[in-house]
Amino acid sequence: MQEPPKSIDQTIVLLEQENYVCGRDLGTVAFLSMALGKPLFLEGEAGVGKTEIAKAMAAALGRRLIRLQCYEGLDAATAIYEWNFAGQMIAIRTAEAIGNRDREALQTELYSDAYLIRRPLLEALEPDENGPPVLLIDEVDRTDEPFEAFLLELLSDFQVTIPEIGTVKAAEPPIVILTSNRTREVHDALKRRCLYHWVNYPEFERELEILQKRVPEATHSLSAEIVAFVHGLRQQDLFKSPGVAESIDWARCLVALNAVALSPDVITDTMGALLKYQDDIARIAGSETTRILNETKARLASAEA
């Protein structure tokens, strides 16, 4: 188990060891989150690396990663625990069959640890030999206000109450990262419990470094063309601009096709790795693809001159 980093620079180095490249601003807020024991709230466009930092942090520290994927209608009970109803019914039928009429003992057994199914939030309160886990509450903007209100209580006290058992409190709080794609505004009260950071699209050099770490088999020249072309796409009026995740996927596709450079034909054939909406694909098809590619090559040539 790796001890938590003791400086911003050490945090950045630890993340880089897990192939997560970040700037000093994100490294700073990640370090402070661990040092102060405060949840980290990351907001930004989809595909910019919000989820990945939790994975990298867990791997770097040798901790469990516990992920709660949020969705509309998610409630506190589903996120915390449930009882193994089928197992409880079998235990009741067995007790009836053998003539066990000690109801109090049976009830104690039915609501014991043996029949408790732990969900992510309850798991996160229980450390193992490697220490407190990293809890990723992913896409919290997909939930509704009642669930947000529950998170306020959880992130304040790091405890939950199970009526049949009692209160479970974390001996040491987990490292908590919340992410939001900003499909709706998350309540200010929840953000106040956290350190906040907006994760933007990376600059050219940083995205190139990310791409070379994640897809090392791509040549430097091809990686540079990929990043420059993607940056050109982000300047267009698209419904959903490609994120870093799409850049990485596209690079892997091009490597699999043995592409050594971008061309209009290879871009057209692989556009589904970059853009996920037909209207966006149609908007840049044909001459628009050629125009963006020509501008991409011109920028790269100018930078090399």
N, C-alpha and C positions, 0 to 999 in steps of 0.2 A: 504494500500500500504506500503510495506516494503522499508525503505531507503536503498540505495546501501551500501554494506559493507564498513567498514572503515579500514579493515586490511585483511591480507592474512588468518589469523586464522578464522576470522569471515566469510570470503568467503567460506572456507572449511566447516565450521559448517552449514552455510545456505544451501549449496548443499547437505550435509549429511541429513539434515532435509527432503529433497525431495528424499532420498534414492539414491543419486548420490555420490559414494565414489571416491575420487580423491586424488592423491598425492600432495605434497607441490609444485612441479614444475608446475602442471596444475592449482592448486589453485592460485599460484602467478601470472601467466599470465592472468587468469580470473579476478583477482582483479585489475591488472594494466589496463586491457582493459576498465573496468568500471570507474576506477579512472581518467584515461587520456582521455576517450572518443574516444579511437581508436578501429577500428574493430579487431576482433580476428580471425586469420586464423588457422584452425586446420586441420592437414594433418595426414593420417595414414591409416592402413588397414580397410576394411569394418567391422563393428560390434564391434569396440573398444570403442564406447561411444561418438563419436563426436557430433552426432545429439542430443543425450540425454542431454548433458550439457546445450544446449540452452533451452530445455524443462524444465529442473530443475531450471535454472536461472530465467526463466519467472515465474514459479510457486512460487519460493522463494521470488521474488520481487513483486508479485501480478500484473505483467504486462501482456499485450497481447503478445502472441507469433504469429508472422506473418512469415509464411514459404514460401519461393520461392524454389520449387523443380526444379532444373536445368535439362535440357535435350538438346540433339543435335538439333540445329535449333532454340532454344529460342532466340527471339529478344527483343529489348528494349521496343517496343510498347506493346507486349504481357505481358511483366513483369510490365509495368507501368499502362496503362489504355487502354480502348477502349470506343467507343461511342455505346450507345444502338440504333443500326441501326433500329431494328424493331420498337422501340418506336418512333424514329424520323419520320419514314415513316407514322405511324399512325397519328402523329401530323400534318404532311403535308397534308394528305388526309382529316383530320378533318378541317383544315384551308381552304382547297379548297371547302369543302362541305358547309361551312358557309359563304363563300365569303370573307374571310379575306385576303386582298391583301397587307397588310403591311409587305413587305418582310423583312425589316430590323428588325422589332420586332420579326418576326417568326424565323429568323436566330439566333437572340440573345437567344430566348427560346430554340431552338434546341441544341445550344452549351452551355447550362447551366448545373449547378450541377445536375439537375434532370435527365439528360440523360448520365451522366458520370459514367462509370463502373470502379471503382478503382481496380487495380491489386496490388499485394503485395508491390512493391516498392513505389507506391504512398501512400498506406495505412500507410506504415512505417514512412512517413514524417508527419503524422497527429496524434499528441498525444491525448489521452482522459483524463478522470479525474484521471486515475491511473498513468499518466506520459507517457514518451516515451516508445514504445513497444520494445520487443526483436525481431530483424529481423534475421531470419535464412536463409542464402543463401546456400542451401544444394547441395553438389556434383557439385561445380562450375567447376570442371575439365571436366564435360560433355558438357559444352558450347563451343563456338568457340571464336576466337580472337576479332571479332567485339563487341561481348557482353562484353568481358573482358574490352575493351576500354571504353565502356559506364560505367561500374562499377567504373573505375578509376575516372571518372568525378563525379559520384554520391557520392562516398566515400570521395571525396575531399571537396565538397561543400554542400552535403546533400540537393540538390535541383534538380528539374526536370522542364523542360519547356514544357507546353502544348500549341501548337500554337494558338488554338482557345480561350484560357483563359489567358495564361501568365505563369509566373514562380511560382512554388510552392516550398517554402523553409521551412525546418524544424525549428521550433522555438527552439527546443532542439533535438539534434541528437539521433536517436535510438541506442540501444545496438546492435551491429552487430556481428554476428558470421558466418564465411564462413567455409565450410568443403570441403575437397577434398580426394578422395580415390586414388589419384595419378594414374589415368588411363592415364593421360598425364601431362606434366609439365605446370603449370600455370605460366604466364608471371611474371618476376621479378618485373615489375613496379606495378602490383597489390599487390604482397606480401609486397612491401615496404610501402604501405599504412597501413599495418596491423602489429599487434604483431603476431609472428609466433610460433607455437608449434607443435611438432610431438607427436601424441598420440600413444604410443606403447601398446602391449599387457601387461596387469598388471602382476606383480609378483604373486606367489601362494597365499600368505596371503591376498593380496588386492583383488584378484579375489574371494577368498573364502568369504571375507567379503561382497563383492558385491552380491554374490549368496545368502548368508544368509539373506541379506536385501530384495532382490527381490523375493526370494522363501523361505520364513520363514518356510513353512510347511515341507520342506525337512530336514531330520535329519542332524546333524553335520557330522556324518561319511559318509553318502551318498554324501553330498555336497563336502567333501574333496576328495572322490573317483572321483567324476565328474570333479573337477578342475584338479586333478592330471592326469586323463586320457586325458583330453583336452590338457593339457600342453605336454603330450607325443605325441599326434597327431600333435601338432605344430612343433615337431622335425622331422616329416616325410616329404618326398618329395611329397607334395600335390599341386594340382593346386590352391586350395583355402582352407587355414587353417581356422578352426572355430574360430570365434571371441567371445567376451563376450556375445553378443546377442544370439549366438547359444548355449553357455553354459547355459544361463537362460532358453531358450526354451527347451533344453534337460532335464534340471532338472524338469521343469513343466510336461513334458511327463512322466518321471519316477515316479513322485509323483502321476500322474493320474493313472498309472499302479500299484500303491501300491508297487513299488520296494523299498527294504530296503538296497540293495547292488548291485553292478555291477556284471554281469556275461556275458560270451560270448553270450549267447542266447538273453538276454535283450538288449545288445549293438547292436547286429545284427538287432533285430526287430525295434529299434528306431534310427538307424543310419541316417535316412533321416532328423532328426532334427538337426544333427551336420554337415553333409557334403551335399553339394548341387550339386555335379558332380558325375555321375556314375563311371567315371574312378577312382576318389578318393575312392569311396565306394568299388569298386572292388579291389583296391590296398591294402586295410587294412582288407579285408574279411578273414574269416577262421582263419588260424593259426597266421596270423599277428595280428588280434584282440586279440587273447589269449596271444600272446607275450607282447603286449603293456599293457594289463590288468595285467599280472603277474608282469611286471616292476613297474606298478603303485602301486600295493599292497605292493611290496617289499619296495618302496620308503617311503610309508606311515608308514609301520611297523618300518623302520629304523628311521624315524623322531620321532616316539613315544617312541623308546627304550632309 
